[in-house]
């Protein structure tokens, strides 16, 4: 179950999301690999759930492994997820 305010990291393949799960767990982070909610379109059908206070640590760990998610969403309500980060946004920030 996803609680309000929790974040979901969405990847473009099952291989990448499982590799990211392994990296984050080795770092001791409290994350969980879950089926992606239907409200989110994902290529692999999986997402990593974590609390918002871990966001910077999650992104730093994944950046160091060159394994950033495609998107990060925050659960706002029972049916709505707000996109708070995108690899596309990050790629354009240096331009």
KADARA-V848235 format. One line per field, one symbol per residue. psi: psi as a letter, one per 30 degrees, with the letter a starting at -180 (. if undefined). burial: b if it has 24 or more other C-alpha atoms within 12 Angstrom, else e. A space follows every 10 residues. Layout:
psi = ???
burial = ???
This chain:
psi = kklkfllkkk lgleeeeeee eeeeeffgki lkklkklffk kkffgllkkl kfffeeeeee eeefghhkle lkkkjeaffk kkkfkkeeee efff.
burial = ebeebbbbbb bbeeebbbbb bbbbeeeebe bbbbbbbeeb ebebbbbbbb bbebbeebbe bbeeeebbbb bbbbbeeeee bebbbebeee eeeee
